Amino acid sequence: MPDRDWQLRLAAFARLEELTRAGGGIVTHDDLEAGFTFEGERIKFWSSRRGIWRPKQLADSGAALSITTTPPKPDKKPPYEDQITPGAESFVYRYEGTDPQTYTNVAVRQAMIQRRPLIYFIGLEPGRYAAVWPCYVTADRPDDLAFEVQAGVPHQMTGPLPAELDVSAGERRYATQVVMRRLHQFRFRQLVIAAYRERCTVCRLGHRELLDAAHILPDRDERGHPEVPNGLALCAIHHGAYDAHILGVDPDYVVHIRRDVLDEKDGPMLLHGLQELHGARITLPRAQVHYPNRDYLAERFGRFQAA
């Protein structure tokens, strides 16, 4: 039978499974505060004041239950810039403070020593977090004041006994890279859509669930960073038109529709959804620091013209 520490973790994972299924992979501040039930007690998923959380019920093992990074702000460099990098094999989680022996840092170290899986809550925007679990602390780097963390394989948490010893290093690396790619794009989407006030920059559609964050320069370009000035909030239709070079945006923020599409005769969707937008200006974010990069727009518009 799993010991009490494992039973508590499995109860937390089971509740997270329910929450993320209902929230499309996202958990909220209120979800983390409400927590989960274990042995008749309500236990929070996190500490809202500290990045590392070890509830009192885990005092015997001393191992942390969760680690958290704060949500980035559109006008600031993300605090975990070095942690969400497609292709990276590990997350880098910074110590709390500079003392390796602070009890919170010790709690993370104990999770590593005992090979206990924990939960990683990665802030996407205020009040909304991606939950990654199970995660394993795979290295302690006191000289850098950091731990290395890798994602595990969720289905291996569903059996009757803990199975972390069956997760190979290769499986953890692959799982971490998958999570990195997903979070990289999710973070970019959240920042861009928030900067554009949850509206399509071209048609002003305001249904968040129908909006995408379109890269101006692709992320395969060394300049194509997941930052707001390299993005446009576009509805699904106009994102598709932008990627297909049917719609372009010039460096003066003016919309252009490809000539053959302007001349085409079809139905009301073509007329109102594309043709009537020719010559209109996009809606810009409130803050100038979030405006799309003009040089990037010029380069992308050149491709549109060539098409």
Salt bridges, closest charged atoms under 4 A:
ASP3 OD2 - ARG116 NH2 2.87
ASP5 OD1 - ARG9 NE 2.52
ASP5 OD1 - ARG116 NH1 3.21
GLU17 OE2 - ARG21 NH2 3.11
GLU18 OE1 - ARG15 NH1 2.75
ASP30 OD1 - HIS29 ND1 3.54
GLU33 OE1 - LYS44 NZ 3.00
GLU39 OE1 - ARG4 NH2 2.92
ASP82 OD2 - ARG94 NH2 2.19
GLU96 OE2 - ARG50 NH2 2.60
GLU125 OE2 - ARG128 NE 2.70
GLU125 OE2 - ARG208 NH2 3.36
ASP140 OD2 - ARG109 NE 2.61
ASP144 OD2 - ARG141 NE 3.07
GLU148 OE2 - ARG141 NH1 3.00
GLU198 OE2 - ARG208 NH1 2.49
GLU209 OE2 - HIS207 ND1 3.75
ASP212 OD2 - HIS239 ND1 3.03
ASP221 OD2 - ARG223 NH2 2.84
ASP243 OD2 - HIS239 NE2 3.13
ASP243 OD1 - ARG300 NH2 3.26
ASP250 OD2 - HIS256 NE2 2.84
ASP252 OD1 - ARG294 NH1 3.36
ASP260 OD1 - ARG258 NE 2.62
ASP263 OD1 - ARG259 NH1 3.75
GLU276 OE1 - HIS272 ND1 3.06
GLU299 OE2 - ARG223 NH2 2.93
GLU299 OE2 - ARG303 NH2 3.05
